Amino acid sequence: MLLSTASLFHHADLRWSESWEQCLSPWLITPRLHRLHHSLDAAESQHNFGFSTTLWDRAFGTFSDQSAYFPAGLLEYLHTR
């Protein structure tokens, strides 16, 4: 149940204030941090694999604190409803 809840949390389309992000993102994978993993850019998608904490991404050098929102997902479905 914990893993399912974490998955729902970081795949949600939540946008928090910068102060909340700064408070949580050093420790937890927030939706903003995990979104980079779903980037259309192959180089960007190789970051932020973590499921709940940033610990493993930091340990293996895959952590990125990129903060911009950008199109994410599968390119072939980007412009469909």
QUIURCOR-V321239 format. One record per helix or strand. SS is the DSSP state (A for helix, B for strand). FROM is the first residue (numbers start at 1). LEN is the number of residues. Records with the same first field share a line. If there is no record, write none. Layout:
SS->FROM-LEN  FROM-LEN
This chain:
A->2-10  18-7  31-8  44-3  55-6  75-3
B->28-1  39-1  53-1  72-1
